[in-house]
Each structure stands twice: as C-alpha cells, then as structure tokens.
Amino acid sequence: MLKEINHIPEELLVARAEDLLDLLQTPTLFHIEGTNPQPLFICTLLHGNETTGFYAVQKLLNKYKDKTLPRSISLFVGNIAAAKEGQRRLDSQDDYNRIWPGSHHNDSAEKDMMQIITSIMEKKKPFASIDIHNNTGKNPHYGCINILNPHGLVLASKFSDIAVYFTDPKGVQSSAFSDFCPSVVLECGQAKDQSGADHAFSFLETILQLDELSSENSNSVTLYHTIARVIIPKAVALGDNSNEHRADIILNEQLEDENFHRIQPGTEFASFNSNKEKLIIVNSESSEDITNEYIERKDNKLLFKKPVTLSMFTTNERAIRQDCVCYFMEELHIG
Ligand SMILES: [Zn+2]
C-alpha cells in the first residue's frame, strides 16, 4: 500500500490536503535530492485533519521548485484517506501515529507499512526526523522528544522555547526514529491557524541549512515531562452545556485556555451527575491508574488534588474518544 517516488509531481505543489487521495491514491514516500545527500526526514498527515505539516512542506517545495535543496529530503505523506474526510483517522483505520516499531497494536497492513518506511529510512541514516502535527485544543507551539539526548533537544529548541518529553503512547513515529536519528514532533497549534504552517516552514528552512545539530547553537527551553494521560471510559456519557441532563460528566471548558499553565489544587476538572465508579481515568506513563493521586470527588465535582501543568486539553468529543482529554505534565530540570 506504500508508494515510493523520486520526484515531486507538479500538482502536489498546489494541492489541498483533501485532494491528496485522488492525486496519490496511497500513502507516499518521496525522496528528493539535495546538495548534501544525507536526508532530512519529514513526516506529514499521520493524522488526516492535521494539515499544517503538509502546507509547510508544500511552501518549502515551492520555494525550491527551480533550485537545488541544500540537503536531500525524504517526505512521507501519510493518512490521505482520512485527510479527504477531514478526520484524524477513519473508523476502519489504525491511528497512523500509534503503529510504528515499538507499537503494542495488533498487526495490520498499515503497521507493516510503517515498519517498511522505518527500515528504508534507517538505511539512509537521516540527519534528523521531523513529524508535524496540530492540536484540537488551544496550545502554544512546542516540540516533543522521546529520548533525552543533546541533539534532539537542540532540534526541539530551534522550534520553540517549550519542549515536552514523553514515552507514552507507544508506537509513535518520532520514538521509532529516535533509535537512529535526532527526532522531534512539532505541535503547531490548531490546523486552521496559518501561523502554524508559517512557523513550521521557517523551522524546516533553518534545519535544512544546518550542517550539524551542535549544542553550541542551542536555544534555551523549558522542558516538561508527560506524567499522565487522561481518558474517559467508553461507557461514560460526555456532555456539554446543551445536553447536561443526559451527561454523566461535563468537562470544565475553561481549562481549554490553561494548556501549559500550572493548575492549582482545588481547580475543577469536571462536574458530574452519575454513580459510575470511574468517570475519568488518569493513566501514568507506565499505564497504571493513578486517578486518585491527582483527582478527588467533592460534591458533584472532580477537583485537582495536586498542582499540575496541562497540555492538549480539549472538550471536543471526537478528539477525546479517538485520543484523550489531556496530558498532565511536570517541569523537568536537566543538568
Ligand atoms: Zn497528531
């Protein structure tokens, strides 16, 4: 199901993300030659509705349309079937960013495809790997890394002064590629916001011009560590203010404006109207249920017990059901 091509079709330079399925038919790995043969790997549309990465790369390809790239690029354009529908993934599909080597998901043709791309790229010894995403909720732009090594941190620091280190979920592209090259995930805010594509484009330009990721030209970053991921069990009905009488739980919408802010104990996470024992589950990085460590029930409210920093908090039900409500983070200080 994977296609590999050594040129950029003219139509790709003007295509919309939703047109890529008609244009390419299958997920496609492009190799474009540049002056320095060691490629930069760029990954886009692992989530079909996260279009910023594609538009950033498109801008880059247009810029170098009649010029030689300073460095070769290998570009993966991922879930174009979901992109056509404006969805993260189709219900019939695996999540394209949970099935890379290291994944706990069941075998599938899509999982095999990610294994093949990883093998192809490992042999090419990439200079770096950059995977570009968007958030559903409101977040600043930030980079994510999966191992704490100097080159990965330098790479992330060139994108934002905020970086997040995470090891869960498993099977993400950046984690698989961290085994053989510096790897970063760019979180570029909401897909509808053009500033995300502009920012990702200028980052790609910067990295393409670099000869090495030396820590001498590293920028300073505030580094967070993801400690937990919050999900809502399938059996729990999620409400908003329009259907509160039928809902088991209603999330505190105000937290959408609090991503990357420190939440104080006593702050409301959600209100509830249900006898169900588990309304939310706070899962640690090692997949233990640590809900009671962070959240307490008082009257009909779920309240934070400890100070914690949120990321990716959203009240969008589809995003929550396909992924999660938010992550809890702590600031990490490294020497
Ligand atoms: Zn994503």
Residues whose N, C-alpha, C, O or C-beta is under 5 A from the ligand:
A	BS01	ZN	H47 E50 H133 N134
